[in-house]
Amino acid sequence: MPSLLGIDSGLTVTKAVIFDIDGTPLAVARRRVTQFMPKPRHVERDMDELWDRTADAIAEAIQLSGRPASDIQTIAATAHGDGIYLLDRAKKPLGRAILSLDSRAGSVVDHWLNSPLAEEALALTGQLPHVSAPSALLAWIKTNEAERFAQIGHILSCKDWLRFCLTGIAGTDRTEASTSFTNVSTQDYAPDALKLFGVAEVTDALPKASRSDEVVGHVTQAVAKRTGLAEGTPVVAGLHDVTASALGAGGYASGVVAVIAGTYSINETLSSKPSVDGRWFCRNAIAPGQWNNMSISPASSANYEWFLDKLCASDIANAEAAGQSIHALLAPEIEAAFDRPSSALFHPYLFGSPYGASASASFFGLGGWHDRGDMLRAVLEGIAFNHKIHIDALSDGFSFNKARLAGGVSRNPMVVQMFADVLGMPVTVTETDEAAAWGAALCAGAGIGAYVSAESDPRDIGKIAKTYLPDSARNADYRIRYDLFRDIADTMAPLWPRIGALSTQHSQD
């Protein structure tokens, strides 16, 4: 029976998911990948470890599927976008990869944003530079690691590295190519962009950009031996996980805003012409002549996961020992908190924000009578409020009146209803636990002709979707909380850099 393999590598976990040709998930295997934070604002990973863990996940998924690897007709990868994965001229990893949670290039971007370069970049590339953009990271490396910069042979993204490991062929796709260096109008690489950012020396290191659903290589003999995949299995170019998630969740369309509450707050809508604004990225869509308009920040469910890891560790251990889910264990506390008034607010800026790299996370309005449930409610509301900041921006440039929600929190009906109430529009979720991997698999299937196009989802979306309608009273209450959330952030803007400076002070004897 024919099947497809979609690989989805996030910022903490890499996954291999095998789907039947009709979209039914057959097996999923996950592996955690180490994050290194050697200095404040530096977030890295070892590239060889990433491939090793991904290969292990592939091997386990094949075993769990109960089918021969030869059933897998084609493969595609998606992964966290932006950040940078460098190879030297011998196609070996050039130091650790820099993840999209990294903000070491903050001073570079601040300088650019306060200069004419910002408007030039926006007009040329369709986006303002930001701290995890390849442009900013390359400029930082050039200044701070000149020897490393001089050895750059290939500039890749995360999914491009996995594709290279599978096939031995370096390259990227159209969606990933547009993260820094393409002309927003022509959708092709623009050498002027590299000159603008001061990194023209690495122009030749830009990878060839293919369509996301184009076959670009085949599984090598060594990879077949390592993973159990069949040698020669076609591999397509794959795509940026922002686009993959929207595609897999059924939200890749005009008139819809796709909301992915993952590590990043991702909010996007498709258009048939470029529309440029500093509040969103206007990037290449899968097909030429279409643009994916994304308003994002690294400020979504990673905050919830951080709270659990740091403040609920013993509960997690006890739940796992009892064969329970920590989410199920905490649900009654959170539900009770939603049922009572609360002054607690949380700004989910542990790893970044729409307010710049200097913003930090904080609770406001806490009292001694608040408990953990109140704090978790505040974290979840803060995540939804941050998504609303981006969605409000997109609504100024595009027309949509419904949302598709994906990401881990979308599995909780109470949280989905909260999103509908906060956004004031219908929010639909689908029974797609691995939306990004399925988006990659759709591209893989289209690449070999199994589907007419990557947008030809074979599933009956109507049967697997549920829509949550906003409650007008709760929406009115949330508007009050949201306005206060925004007012506090505006007030904190001049204070955040001063707070951040404390981490650079040395203690004195």
N, C-alpha and C positions, 0 to 999 in steps of 0.2 A: 504494500500500500504506500503510495507516495506521501512524503512528509517534507516539512521545511524546518530549518534550524534558524532561529533568531537569537542573536547574542546581544545582551544589553548590559553594558558596563557602566554602573553609576559611580558615585564618588566614594562609596564605602563597600559596595557589593558588586560582584560581576556574576552574571547569570547566563545560563544556556537553557533555552526553551525550545522544545520540539513540538511542532503543531502538525496536526493532520491537514491535508490540503483544503478541508472545509473550514479550517480555523479552530478546530477543537484542540485545546492543549493536551498533549500526550505525556509530557514529562518536563519538569523544571529542576534544575540543580543550581545551587548558589554557593559562592565562596566569598568570604570577606577578604578585602585587600588592605594592607597596612597603609595608613596615612602617617606621614612623617611631618612634624611641625618643629623643625630645628630652631626656628626663631619666630618671634611674633610676626604674624601676617604671611609666613611661609608655609604653604601646604603642598606636600609633594608625595610621590609614590615611586617605587622602584618598577621600571618598565618590564624587566624580566620576571619579577614576581607576579605582575598583572597577567602576563601571558601564561605563566605556570598555573596560576589559580583558574584562569579561564579554561585552559586545556583540561584541568581536572574536572571542572563543571561540565564541559562537553562530554567527557568520558562517562561521567555519572549519569547525565541525561540520557545518553544512548542506552546505558544499562537499564535505567528505570523505565524507558519506553517499551521495553520488551520486544522491540523490533530490530531487525538488522540495520546496520549503519547505511547499507546500500539503499534503503528506502528513502534516505534524505536526498532529495533531488537538488537542493541548492541551499546556500547559506548567505546571510547578511548580518552585519553588525551595526549596532548603534551604540552610542556612548555619550557621556557628558561632553557638551560642546565647550568651545573656547579652552583656556589653558593652552599648554603647548607640550608636545612630545617630539624631541629632537633626535635625529640620527646624524652621525658623522658621515664622511664621504664613503666610508666602508660599510655603511648601513648598519652600524652598531649604535646602541643607545648612547646618547651624549649627556650623561648625568641623569639624575632623576627627572621624571616628568613633573611639570608644574600644573596643579589642578586649578579648576575654575573657582575654587574657594580662596585661592591665593590672592593677597592684596599687596604684595611687596612693591608693586609698581605704582602705588598710590601717589607718590610725589611726582612721578613722571606725568601721570594723568592730570593731576592738579595743575601742573605747569601748562600742559596743553590746553586744558579747559579755560584757562585764563589768558589765552593767546589767540591770535587769528586762526591758528591751526584748527581749532575746534569747528568753526563754521566751514572751513575748507574741507575737513574730513567728513562732516555731515553731508555736504553737497555732493562730494565725490563718491563716498562709500555707502551713504544712506544711514550712517550711524555715528554717534559721538564715540570717541575712544573711551574705554573703561578699563578697570584694573586687571581683569583677567583676559583681555583681548590679546591675541598674538602680537599685534602691533606694539602694545605697551610692554609686554613681557620681553619681546626682542630688543626694544630700546633699553630696557633695564639691564638685560644681559650684556648688551654692547658696552654699557657704561661700567657695570660692576664686575663682569666676568669676561673680559676682553678675549682671553685665550679660548674660552668655550665658544664665544661668538665666532671666532675665526675658523673654528672647526665644523661649523654647521653645514651639513650636506643635504638634509631633507627636513622640512618643517611639516610635521604631521599633527593630527588630533588623536584623541584616544582611540576612536573606532578605526582610524587609519592605521594605527600601530597594530591593532588586532588583525586587520585585513592583511597587513604586511606579514605578520607571523603565520597566517594561514596559507598565503600564496607566494611569499617572497617578492611581491611586486608592490612598490611604494606608489601611493596616489591618494586622492581624496574624491569627494563628490561635490556637486554644485552647492548644496546647502552649507557644507562646512567651509568651502572655499570662500564664501562671502562673509566670514567672521571679521575680516579686516581689510582685505586687499583687492576687492572687486569694485568695478564701476557700477553704481546702483542702476544706471540706465541700460548699459549694454549687458550686464550680468557676467562679464568676463573679467579676468585679472587686469588690473590697472597698475602698470609700473610707476605711474605718478604717485600712487598711494604709498608705495614703499619709500619713495623719495621724500614725500611729505613727512613720514614718521622717522626719517633719518636712518633707515635700515636698507637702503638700496643695494648694499653689498650682498644680501642674501636673496636677491630676486630669483636667481637660478635655482634656489633651494625650494621654491614653491612647488608643490606636487601637482601633477596633471589632474584636472578635475573632470570627472565623468558624471553621467546621470546616476542618480541614486539607485535606479533599477537596471543598470547596465552590468553585464558580466565582465569582470575585469581580471579574473584569474581563476586558478583551480587549486584545490587542496594538494599540497606537496606530499611526497612519499614520507618525509620525516614527520610531518604533522599527522598523517594517517597512522603511523606507528605510535605516535605519542597519545593520540586522542581516541583512536578506534574509528575515526571517520574513513570513508572510502576515498582512496587516492583519486584525484581528478574531479571530485565534486565541484561544480561551478560555484564561484563566490562573486556576489555582486558588490557594487561600490558601497552600499549602505548610506546612512544619513545621520545628521545631527539629531540627538535624542529629543529636542524640542519638537521638531517636525514629526519624528517617529511616534511620539506619545500622542500627538493630536490625531495622526493618521490611524493609529491602532484603537483609539477611543471613539472613532467615528466623528471627530470634531474638526476634521481638516476640510473646511468648506467656507465659502463666503456667507455672511449673515450669521455666523456662529463665532463665539469667542471660546477657544479651547483653554481650559484652566488646568494646569498640571501642578498639583501641590506636592512636589517632591523636595529634594534638597533645595532646589531653586523655586522661587515664585515665578512660574512661567504662565504667560497670558498672551495669546496669539490669535490672529485672524488672517485669512487669506484674501488677497486682492489681485485684480487683473492689471493693475498699474502701480507704479511706485509712488508712495506718499511718504515724504521725509519730514521727520520731526525729532527733536532732541529727546523726546520722552519714549521713543521706541526705536528698535532696530528694523530697518527695511532690508530684508535679506532674500536671497534666492529661495524660491520654492522648488519642489521636485521637478516640475516641468518648466521649460523656458517660457517667458512671457507671463509668469505668475510670481508673486512676491509673498513672502511670509513675514508678517509684521508682528514683532515680538516686543513686549514690554516686560522686562524681567529684573529680578534682583536675587541674590543668594539669601533669601529670607523667607523660607516656608517651613516645611515639616521637619527640617533638620533641627529646628529649635525644640520641637516636641521630642524628637529622639534624644537630643542633648539633655533635656529635663529628665527623661526616663533613665538615661545612662548615669547621670551625675547624682540624681536625688532619689532614684527608686531602685538602686542596684540590688539591695537585699530583697525587695519585693520581686524583682525579675528572677533572681536565683530561686526563691521559694516557689514562684509560679512555674518555672521550668521543671523544678523537682517534682511538682505535683502534676505535671503534664498540662498546665493551663497557659493561657495567653496573658501576658501582662496587660494588654489592652482590654481584655474581658474583665480582668481583676479590677482595673481602675474605672471601668465604665459606670458603675453605680455612683462613685464619688463625683465624676464629672457631670452625670445626669442630675444629681442632686444640686450641684452648683448652678447649673443652668436654670433650675427651678426657683432660685431665690435671687433677689437683687444683690448686686455686687459693685463695689467701686474699684475693684482691681482691674488694671489695664497693663498690658505687656507689649513692649516694642520688640519685635522678633529679629533683632539686628546683631545676632551673635557672630555672623560671618560676613555681613555686608548689608546694604540697604539701598533704597532709592535716593537717599540723602547723601550719598558719597561714602567713601571708605572709612571716614573718621567716626561715623555713627556707631553706637554700641547698644547692646540690649539692656533693658531695664524694666522693672516692675514699678508702677505708680499706684497709689491709692490703697496700699496694703494696710490692714489693721490687725491687731492681735487676735481678732475673732475669725480671721480668714484661715482656711485650712488648705490642704494640698489640692482638693478638688477645685477650690476657687482659683488657685494659681494655674492649674491645668486648663480650666475654662479660659482664663485670661490669655494663656499661650495660644490656644486654638483660635480665639477671637482675633488676637493680634495677627496671626497668620492670615486669616480671612480679610482683615482690614488692609493688610499689605497688598494682597491680591487686588483688592478694590482700588487702591491707588493706581495700579497699572491699568486696570480695566477702564477706570474713568478716563485715563489718558487716551487709550485706544478709541473710546467712544467719541472723542473729539474729531477723529479722522476717518472713522469707519462706521458703517451701519450694521448693528447686530442687536438682537433682542432675546437671545437665549445663550446658555452656556453649557459646555460639556466639561465635566470634572473628572480628572483621573489623578492617580497618585495614591499612596498608602492610606491617607485619611478618607478617601472616597469610599472605603469599605464600611465606614461607620455611618449608618443612616442619620444619626443625630448630628454629626458634623456636616453631612451633605445638606440637611435642612438648614443648618446655621448659615452655610454659604448662600443658599437661596434667599434667606432672610436678609443677610448682609448686602448682597448684590442687588436685591429687589428685582430679580428676573428668574424664570424657570431654569433649573439646573438639572441636567440629565447625566446619569451615570450608566455605564454598561457593565455587564458581567465579564469584564476583561481585566483579570488580575495582572497581566503582563502586557500592558498596552504598548510600551515602547518596543518590546521584543516582537510583538505581533506586527507593529508598523514596519519593522525591519524585515520580517518574514513576508509581508505583502510585497515589498520591493523585490525580495528574492524571487518570489513566485512570478511576478511580472517580468523579471529578467529572463526567465526561461520560457515565457509564454503560457504559464499556467493560469494567469489572470490577464485580462485585456490591458489593465494598467494597475499601478500601485493603489489606486483609489477604488478598484473593483473588489471591495470586500465581499467575500462569498457568504458571510453570515447574514442572517435575518436580524438586522440591528433592532427592529421594532420588538422582537421577542426577547431580547436580552437587555433592553434598556428600561430604566425607570426614571421618571421625571418628578422632581420635587418643586412644588409651587411656593412662592414666598408668602408668608403671613404678613398682612399689612400692618398689624399692630406691632409685631416684633421688628419689622422693617423700620418703623418710625422710631422705636427705641434704639435700634442699632445706628440710625443716622445721628442721634445725639452722642452715642459712645464714639462713633467714628469721627465726628467733628472734633471731639475732645482729644482723641488719639492723634489727629493731625495737628491740632493746636499745640499739644505738648511737644511733638516732634519739631515743629517750627521754632518753639521756644528753646529747645535743646540744641538746635543746630550750631550756635556759636560756642556752646559749652562742650560739645563732644570732642573737638580737637584738644581742649585742655584736659579732659578726662583721659584721652588716649595718650597724652604726653606723660602721664604718671607712670606708664609702663616702661618708659625709657629712662626714668630717674634711677640712680644708683643709691642704695642705702649707704648711710654714712656711719662710721664708727662713733 
